Amino acid sequence: MHTTEVKILLEKYYEGATTLPEERQLEAYLLSPGADPQFAAEARLFGHLAKAKQEILPTAAAKEIEQRLQHTAPNPFYRSRQLWYYVGGIAAALLIFFTVAISFYRQPANTHFVAGTSYTRAEAEAAVLQTQQALAFVSAKWTQGTEPLKKLGTLQNTQDKMQNLGALDRNVKTINHSMTKASESLDELERLSKIKIVIN
């Protein structure tokens, strides 16, 4: 056997997953004189197990144990405990059956129980109808209350336009400033032209 096979078989052996033929093969290898020395501890273990298998109880002790086992009466407590398990199971099944039967017997088909109070089918349907009407009323009021919120979108558009007006106002001021400078330049030119006329 290769050492890898031995290692795999030993792992399986320690996990309790080996078959009887695999254990015999492993034992034969480990107890053979040609076994690898790295498995010396396992070889000693298998050697002790082999010795334990060969030990036989003295016949007198074996006979005494056998007689005691034969003459041992079954434990009455154990039998009574088993009986109580059966009786308890049957009692629980009957209790469940009668509870279900009584609940069906006592409750008429058109009666409904809500929070410990019984209602007829007509009362339950009327309560459902009233609940639907109340929810429809709340829904209508909710829609009516949120209607003004739709105008907030228009307000946002107006605010954006106002920001655009602010930019337009800045542009108008820039143009106005430029026009003022142009007007001053024209006035300067006119003054210069009057000076030229006077000189001529």
Backbone as a ProteinNet text record, in pm:
[ID]
protein_1_A
[PRIMARY]
MHTTEVKILLEKYYEGATTLPEERQLEAYLLSPGADPQFAAEARLFGHLAKAKQEILPTAAAKEIEQRLQHTAPNPFYRSRQLWYYVGGIAAALLIFFTVAISFYRQPANTHFVAGTSYTRAEAEAAVLQTQQALAFVSAKWTQGTEPLKKLGTLQNTQDKMQNLGALDRNVKTINHSMTKASESLDELERLSKIKIVIN
[TERTIARY]
84.4	0	88	42.9	113.7	75.9	164.5	139.2	15	-11.1	-131.4	-257.6	-258.5	-375.1	-393.5	-281.9	-288.5	-342.5	-294.4	-342.2	-491.6	-537.9	-680.8	-763	-715.4	-787.6	-788.1	-675.4	-671.1	-769.4	-777.3	-875	-1016.5	-1045.8	-1178.8	-1201.9	-1097.5	-1110.5	-1142.6	-1070.6	-1093.9	-1229.5	-1282	-1415	-1524.9	-1485.8	-1584.3	-1652	-1584.9	-1646.3	-1588.6	-1497.3	-1437.3	-1528.7	-1516	-1589.7	-1503.3	-1563.4	-1490.2	-1371.8	-1386.8	-1269.7	-1158.1	-1194.6	-1092.1	-1018.2	-1090.2	-1025	-930	-973.3	-885.1	-759.8	-777.3	-662.6	-567.7	-621.4	-540.3	-467.6	-538	-476.7	-364	-388.3	-286.5	-161.9	-180.7	-65.3	10.9	-61.7	5.8	75	23.9	85.6	192.8	206.5	309.9	447.1	555.9	689.5	731.9	670.9	710.5	634.9	568	489.8	582.7	537.6	615.2	628.9	750.3	770.9	690.1	645	568.1	430.7	389.3	262.3	282.7	391.2	423.2	316.4	265.1	164.4	36.7	-5.6	-125.7	-103.7	20.4	50.8	36.3	82.8	68	-80.1	-160.4	-303.8	-370.1	-340.6	-400.2	-348.9	-225.5	-172.3	-249.7	-278.5	-355.3	-497.5	-556.2	-691.4	-694.5	-589.6	-583.3	-571.3	-491.8	-478.7	-611.7	-683.5	-811	-912.2	-906.9	-999.3	-971.5	-846.3	-809.6	-840.4	-857.4	-886.1	-1026.1	-1039.1	-1167.1	-1197.5	-1322.9	-1363.2	-1355.1	-1324.1	-1328.4	-1470.4	-1480.9	-1611.6	-1705.9	-1654.2	-1739.9	-1801.6	-1722.8	-1774.2	-1874.8	-1845.8	-1938.4	-2071.6	-2067.2	-2191	-2271.6	-2202.6	-2271.4	-2341.2	-2273.1	-2333.8	-2455.1	-2443.8	-2554.1	-2674.1	-2648.8	-2758.2	-2827.8	-2748.8	-2809.7	-2895.3	-2849.7	-2928.1	-3057.4	-3054.8	-3174.5	-3275.1	-3225.6	-3315.6	-3356.9	-3311.7	-3348.8	-3490.7	-3575.4	-3714.9	-3721.1	-3812.8	-3825.6	-3866.8	-3822	-3847.4	-3994.1	-4069.4	-4211.7	-4233.1	-4140	-4154.1	-4149.2	-4059.5	-4046.3	-4175.7	-4234.4	-4359.9	-4472.2	-4478.6	-4585	-4563.5	-4438.4	-4409.9	-4454	-4428.4	-4474.3	-4626.5	-4691.4	-4837.2	-4888.3	-4824.7	-4868.1	-4846.4	-4741.2	-4721.9	-4840.7	-4879.3	-4991.6	-5121.5	-5147.8	-5271.4	-5273.1	-5159.1	-5151.6	-5173.3	-5117.7	-5136.5	-5281.1	-5346.1	-5486.6	-5572.5	-5544.3	-5621.5	-5604.5	-5483.3	-5460.5	-5535.4	-5533.8	-5605.3	-5755.2	-5811	-5953.9	-5988.1	-5903.9	-5927.2	-5931.4	-5837.2	-5835.5	-5960.5	-5999.2	-6117	-6242	-6260.7	-6380.8	-6381	-6265.3	-6258.5	-6301.7	-6251.4	-6288.6	-6436.7	-6485.7	-6625.9	-6718.2	-6686	-6769.9	-6768	-6650.8	-6645.5	-6729.3	-6732.4	-6816.6	-6964.6	-6991.9	-7130.8	-7191.3	-7115.5	-7167.3	-7177.5	-7095.7	-7092.6	-7181.1	-7290.2	-7373.5	-7294.3	-7336.2	-7262.3	-7261.2	-7367.1	-7372.1	-7334.1	-7261.7	-7217.7	-7067.2	-7022	-6878.4	-6840.5	-6723.3	-6674.4	-6560.9	-6574.1	-6468.9	-6448.2	-6327.7	-6290.1	-6387.3	-6427.2	-6512.6	-6659.8	-6699	-6839.6	-6886.4	-7007.5	-7057.8	-7146	-7133.1	-7210.9	-7272.7	-7393.7	-7454.9	-7389.2	-7419.5	-7360.1	-7401.5	-7529.5	-7579.4	-7507.1	-7484.1	-7412.4	-7268.3	-7205.2	-7066.8	-7058.5	-7154.5	-7154.7	-7179.5	-7269.6	-7296	-7170.6	-7097	-6973.4	-6869.1	-6860.3	-6766	-6805.2	-6936.1	-6983.4	-6953.8	-6978.1	-6949.6	-6800.1	-6718.4	-6573.3	-6530.3	-6587.1	-6553.7	-6594.3	-6713	-6759.1	-6668.1	-6628	-6539.7	-6405.3	-6352.7	-6224.9	-6237.3	-6351.5	-6373.3	-6379.9	-6446.9	-6455.8	-6316.7	-6237.5	-6101.8	-6018.3	-6034.3	-5958.8	-5995.2	-6126.7	-6171	-6115.2	-6119.4	-6066.3	-5915.4	-5848.9	-5703.5	-5671.9	-5745.8	-5724.6	-5754	-5862.4	-5899.2	-5791.7	-5734.9	-5632.3	-5500.1	-5471.3	-5343.8	-5353.8	-5474.9	-5492.8	-5412.8	-5413.9	-5334.9	-5184	-5141.1	-4998.4	-4950.9	-5043.8	-5006.5	-4964.8	-5017.7	-4983.3	-4839.7	-4781.7	-4642.5	-4550.8	-4587.6	-4508.7	-4511.1	-4628.2	-4640.1	-4556.9	-4558.8	-4480.1	-4331.3	-4290.3	-4148.9	-4112.1	-4202.4	-4176.2	-4166	-4254.8	-4251.7	-4121.1	-4077.4	-3952.1	-3834.6	-3836.5	-3730	-3731.7	-3853.3	-3864.8	-3815	-3843.7	-3796.9	-3644.3	-3583.7	-3437.5	-3385.8	-3458.5	-3419.9	-3435.1	-3539.6	-3557.7	-3442.6	-3392.5	-3276.4	-3156.9	-3135.6	-3025.2	-3051.1	-3177.5	-3212.6	-3188.3	-3223	-3201	-3051.9	-2968.3	-2823.3	-2774.7	-2829.6	-2789.9	-2833.1	-2955.6	-3005.2	-2916.4	-2874.4	-2786.6	-2653.2	-2601.8	-2475.4	-2490.5	-2603.9	-2628.4	-2644.4	-2715.2	-2737.6	-2604.3	-2518.5	-2386.1	-2305.2	-2315	-2243.4	-2298.8	-2431	-2493.2	-2450.6	-2437.4	-2394.2	-2253.3	-2165.5	-2028.7	-2026.8	-2113.3	-2119.9	-2169.3	-2268.9	-2321.7	-2215.6	-2136.3	-2028.6	-1923.8	-1898.6	-1800.4	-1851.5	-1982.4	-2039.2	-2033	-2063	-2054.2	-1911.9	-1816	-1674.5	-1639.5	-1691.3	-1665.9	-1728.6	-1848.2	-1916.5	-1839.4	-1791.2	-1711.7	-1585	-1522.6	-1400.3	-1429.9	-1544.6	-1578.1	-1605.4	-1662.5	-1687.6	-1555	-1462	-1330.4	-1265.4	-1276.8	-1218.1	-1282.5	-1412.7	-1482.5	-1436.5	-1420.8	-1377.7	-1235.2	-1150.8	-1012	-1007.5	-1091.6	-1089.9	-1142
-119.1	0	124.1	227.1	354.7	432.1	522	599.2	687.2	737.4	821.3	739.2	613.1	527	500	477.1	450	572.3	691.4	814.1	832.9	806.9	821.3	722.3	597	496.2	529.7	584.7	623.1	736.6	834.6	943.5	888.2	799	738.8	657.2	588	506.3	593.6	704.6	793.2	863	878.8	937.7	834.3	705	598.3	565.6	592.9	573.6	454.7	376.9	264.2	142.8	60.1	-66.3	-171.5	-287.5	-394.7	-444.4	-464.6	-505.7	-401	-270.9	-165.8	-167.9	-192.7	-199.9	-319.2	-430.7	-548.9	-521.6	-455.6	-423.2	-329.2	-229.4	-134.5	-205.3	-292.7	-366.1	-455.9	-525.3	-615.1	-536.7	-419.4	-339.8	-288.4	-230.2	-168.5	-272.1	-394.7	-497.5	-576.8	-549.3	-620.8	-559.8	-638.2	-584.4	-479	-475.4	-378.9	-246.8	-220.9	-97	23.6	135.8	260.2	305.4	347.4	387.3	510.3	592.1	711.3	674.2	547.6	500.9	413.4	435.3	351.6	363.5	485.7	503.9	428.6	437.8	366.8	214.9	169.4	26	-24.5	55.4	14.8	6.6	104.8	106.1	-19.8	-51.6	-170	-298.1	-296.1	-411.6	-436.1	-328.6	-341.1	-389.9	-339.1	-382.2	-529.9	-573.6	-715.3	-804.4	-761.5	-838.7	-843.8	-730.3	-725.4	-819.2	-834.4	-925.4	-1071.5	-1102.4	-1240.6	-1278.8	-1179.5	-1211.2	-1269.5	-1372.9	-1440.7	-1441.1	-1411.5	-1417	-1560.4	-1578.2	-1714	-1768.4	-1895.3	-1956	-1937.9	-1941.2	-1925.9	-1786.7	-1684.7	-1547.7	-1529.2	-1586.6	-1574.1	-1640	-1760.8	-1830	-1750.2	-1691.7	-1613.9	-1492.9	-1425	-1308.9	-1352.8	-1463.8	-1513.7	-1549.5	-1611.1	-1647.7	-1523.7	-1426.1	-1303.6	-1233.9	-1234.9	-1172.1	-1247.2	-1377.8	-1457.8	-1443.2	-1431.1	-1424.7	-1283.1	-1187.9	-1049.9	-1025.6	-983.8	-954.9	-816.5	-798.7	-664.9	-562.4	-443.4	-334.9	-294.4	-308	-273.7	-123.5	-41.8	102.7	138.2	71.4	98.3	62.7	-51.9	-92.2	6.5	49.1	143	277.9	314.5	441	433.5	321.3	304.8	311.2	248.9	250.2	393.5	473.1	611.3	693.8	662.4	732.3	704.8	578.1	543.9	607.7	596.6	652.2	803.6	868.5	1014.1	1057.5	982.5	1015.2	1002.1	894.7	874.8	984.1	1020.3	1124.7	1259.5	1290	1416.8	1420.1	1307.9	1302.1	1320.5	1253.8	1268.5	1411.1	1472.7	1610.4	1705	1690.4	1775.5	1751.5	1624.5	1591.7	1655	1640.2	1694.4	1846.9	1908.3	2054.6	2107.6	2045.5	2088.3	2062.6	1945.6	1911.3	2007.5	2040.5	2131.2	2271.3	2316.4	2451.8	2459.8	2352.9	2353.4	2340.4	2264	2242	2369.4	2441.2	2559.5	2680.5	2689.3	2808.9	2787.5	2862	2850.8	2895.9	2849.9	2876.7	3025.3	3099.5	3240.8	3334.2	3285.1	3367.5	3382.9	3505.6	3534.9	3592.1	3552.9	3602.1	3699.9	3819.6	3920.4	3975.5	3959.1	4009	3960.9	3833.6	3774.6	3805	3879.9	3913.9	3844.1	3788.5	3719	3813.9	3804.3	3884.9	3793.1	3830.8	3752.5	3790.9	3714.3	3739.5	3877.2	3915.2	4045	4159.2	4143.9	4247.8	4259.8	4146.1	4149.1	4215.9	4185.9	4249.1	4399.3	4439.7	4582.8	4653	4586.4	4645.7	4661.2	4561.6	4570.6	4685.2	4699.7	4807.7	4944.3	4958.3	5085.6	5116.4	5014	5034	5079.7	5017.8	5058.7	5202.9	5242.2	5379.9	5478.3	5442.1	5530.4	5545.1	5435.5	5443.2	5524.7	5513.1	5593.3	5741.4	5775.5	5914.4	5970.4	5890	5933.2	5950.7	5861.7	5871	5997.3	6028.4	6149.7	6274.5	6278.3	6394.7	6406.6	6292.9	6294.3	6353	6308.4	6359.6	6508.9	6550.3	6691.7	6773.1	6717.5	6789.6	6798.8	6702.3	6705.9	6780.9	6819.8	6891.8	7022.8	7105.3	7229.5	7204.4	7087.1	7059.6	7048	7018.5	7011.5	7148.5	7254.9	7390.2	7427	7349.5	7375.8	7360.5	7271.9	7257.2	7386.1	7450.9	7579	7684.7	7681.8	7777.6	7759.2	7634.9	7607.5	7663.3	7644.7	7700.4	7852.7	7915.8	8062.6	8105.3	8032.4	8066	8056.6	7952.3	7940.2	8060.1	8101.9	8218.6	8345.1	8356.7	8474.1	8476.2	8360.3	8355.8	8399.2	8361.3	8405.4	8556.9	8612.5	8758.5	8827.7	8766.4	8823.6	8831.1	8726.8	8730	8836.3	8851.4	8955.4	9093.6	9110.3	9239.5	9272.2	9175.2	9199.5	9238.1	9169.8	9203.2	9344.3	9382.3	9518.7	9621.7	9594.5	9688.3	9701.1	9587.1	9590.6	9674.4	9651.2	9729.6	9877.7	9907.4	10045.6	10112.6	10040.2	10094.2	10120.4	10023.3	10040.4	10159	10176.1	10289.8	10422.4	10422.8	10545.7	10581.5	10479.7	10506.1	10555.6	10492.5	10535.4	10679.3	10711.4	10848.2	10946.8	10909.9	10998.4	11015.4	10906.1	10914.4	11005.1	10998.4	11086.7	11232.9	11256.1	11393.5	11445.2	11362.2	11399.7	11431.8	11349.9	11373.3	11505	11529.5	11653.6	11774.3	11768.2	11877.4	11897.1	11787.2	11797.1	11857.9	11819.1	11874.9	12022.9	12073.9	12217.5	12289	12224.6	12287.9	12301.9	12203	12208.5	12317.2	12334.3	12438.3	12574.3	12593.4	12723.7	12751.4	12653.6	12673	12708.3	12649.8	12674.6	12812.9
0	0	0	-67.7	-67.2	58.4	95.8	218.8	204.4	82.6	65.3	87.5	40.6	63.2	211.6	280.7	424.9	498.1	459.4	525.4	502.8	379.4	349.6	432	439.3	517.1	666.1	715.6	857.6	887	795.1	815.4	819.2	724.8	723.5	851.2	898.8	1019.4	1140.8	1154.4	1269.4	1260.6	1138.8	1123.3	1138	1143.3	1156.5	1024.6	911.8	780.3	704.9	766.3	694.9	700.4	598.1	596.6	667	694.7	762.2	678	546.1	466.9	466.9	466.2	469.9	603.5	711.1	842.7	849.5	792.2	792	707.8	594.4	507.3	580.7	649.3	724.2	838.7	909.8	1020.3	969.1	857.6	801.3	762.2	704	662.7	784.4	880.9	995.5	1084.5	1091.5	1175.5	1101.3	970.9	893.9	922.9	909.7	936.6	833.2	715.7	612.6	621	733	746.5	758	707.7	711.4	857.3	899.3	1040	1082.5	987.1	1026.5	1084	1064.2	1117.6	1241	1316.2	1432.1	1541.2	1564	1669.1	1633.3	1506.9	1463.4	1470.5	1439.8	1445.8	1588.9	1688.9	1829.1	1867.7	1819.8	1848.9	1793.1	1668.2	1607.5	1673.4	1721.9	1794.9	1923.1	1998.2	2122	2092.2	1984.3	1949.5	1911.2	1840.6	1802.1	1925.5	2025.9	2149.9	2224.2	2224.9	2296.4	2232.4	2099.8	2032.2	2070.5	2097.3	2127.9	2271.5	2358	2498.4	2509.7	2587.4	2606.8	2756.3	2787.1	2927.9	2977.9	3103.7	3159	3146	3124.4	3099.3	3217	3338.8	3457.4	3459.4	3430.5	3430.2	3317.5	3201.3	3087.4	3119.6	3185.3	3219.5	3322.1	3417.6	3521	3459.2	3366.5	3299.8	3219.2	3149.2	3067.8	3154.7	3270.1	3360	3414.5	3450.6	3504	3398.4	3276.1	3169.3	3145.2	3153.9	3130.2	3243.7	3366.6	3481.4	3518.9	3444.7	3476.5	3428.3	3520.4	3485.3	3420.1	3328	3268.3	3373.2	3354.3	3448.3	3440.6	3551.5	3545.4	3523	3573.2	3554	3406.9	3334.3	3191.3	3118.1	3154.8	3090.3	3123.3	3248.5	3285.5	3216.9	3200.1	3131.7	2985.4	2919.5	2781.7	2774.9	2871.4	2874.3	2886.8	2973.3	2990.1	2863.8	2787.8	2659.9	2566.4	2557.1	2468.7	2516.2	2645.6	2701.6	2685.2	2710	2695.6	2550.8	2457	2315.5	2273.4	2317.4	2283.9	2347.2	2471.1	2539.6	2468.4	2425.8	2356.1	2222.9	2149.4	2021.5	2042.9	2146.1	2174.8	2215.9	2295.8	2338.9	2219.3	2128	2008.3	1924.8	1907.8	1827.5	1887.3	2019.7	2082.4	2082.7	2097.7	2094.4	1958.5	1851.7	1716.6	1691.7	1733.6	1711.7	1785.8	1909.4	1988.6	1928.4	1881	1823.6	1697	1616.2	1496.6	1533.5	1635.8	1676.4	1734.5	1813.7	1882.3	1791.9	1686.4	1602.2	1479.6	1467.8	1348.1	1225.5	1110.1	986.7	951.5	988.6	949.4	1063.7	1164	1277	1271.7	1299	1299.4	1435	1485.3	1612.9	1588.4	1645.6	1636.5	1776.2	1827.9	1960.3	2067.3	2058.2	2160.4	2145.7	2043.9	2021.6	1894.5	1899.1	1780.2	1698.7	1567.5	1474.3	1370.5	1326.2	1219.1	1087.2	983.7	852.2	799.7	820.5	773.2	844.4	977.8	1051.9	1003.8	974.7	926.8	790.4	700.2	567.6	578.1	670.7	690.8	742.5	831.6	884.1	773.9	684.7	572.6	481	452.6	365.5	427.3	558	624.8	622.1	640	634.8	496.2	391.8	255.2	229.9	278.4	260.4	334.1	455.7	532.7	462.7	409.1	338.5	209.9	139.3	18.4	54	166.8	211.6	243.7	316.9	351.9	225.1	128.4	3.4	-72.6	-78.4	-148.8	-80.6	51.5	124.4	105.1	101.2	79.5	-58.2	-159.1	-295.1	-300	-234.6	-232.4	-160.2	-54.1	21.6	-52.6	-136.4	-209.4	-341.5	-381.5	-508.1	-511.3	-403.6	-408.2	-419.7	-377.5	-385.8	-530.4	-622	-763.1	-815.3	-753.6	-796.2	-759	-669.8	-632.9	-753.7	-847.6	-970.1	-1050.4	-1058.8	-1129.2	-1057.8	-925.5	-847.5	-874.6	-888.2	-918.1	-1054.9	-1153.9	-1287.4	-1281.9	-1203.4	-1189.2	-1124.3	-1025.9	-958.6	-1056.2	-1141.2	-1241.4	-1336.3	-1375.9	-1466.3	-1397.2	-1267	-1192.3	-1187.9	-1176.9	-1179.5	-1316.6	-1421	-1555.6	-1568.4	-1501.3	-1502.9	-1432.5	-1328	-1258.2	-1351	-1430.3	-1527.5	-1631.8	-1676.9	-1775	-1717.4	-1590.7	-1524.5	-1520.1	-1492.2	-1491.9	-1631.1	-1731	-1868.5	-1907.2	-1863.9	-1893.4	-1824.8	-1702.8	-1632.8	-1704.8	-1753.2	-1826.9	-1953.8	-2024.9	-2147.6	-2114.5	-2008.3	-1966.2	-1934.3	-1865	-1831.4	-1959.3	-2052.1	-2178.6	-2255.7	-2254.4	-2323.8	-2260.8	-2128.9	-2060.1	-2104.1	-2110.6	-2154.7	-2298.7	-2381.9	-2522.5	-2532	-2449.7	-2449.7	-2405.9	-2305.7	-2260.6	-2370.7	-2439.5	-2549.2	-2659.6	-2689.6	-2792.3	-2749.6	-2622	-2571	-2584.7	-2556.4	-2566.4	-2711.9	-2802.5	-2945.7	-2990.8	-2944.2	-2982.1	-2930.6	-2811	-2756.1	-2837.9	-2875.2	-2956.1	-3092.8	-3149.8	-3282.5	-3270.7	-3162.4	-3143	-3129.6	-3064.7	-3049.8	-3185.6	-3273.2	-3406.2	-3487.6	-3476.6	-3552.9	-3506.9	-3381.8	-3328.9	-3376.9	-3382.4	-3424.1	-3571.4	-3652.3	-3795.7	-3816.8
[MASK]
++++++++++++++++++++++++++++++++++++++++++++++++++++++++++++++++++++++++++++++++++++++++++++++++++++++++++++++++++++++++++++++++++++++++++++++++++++++++++++++++++++++++++++++++++++++++++++++++++++++++

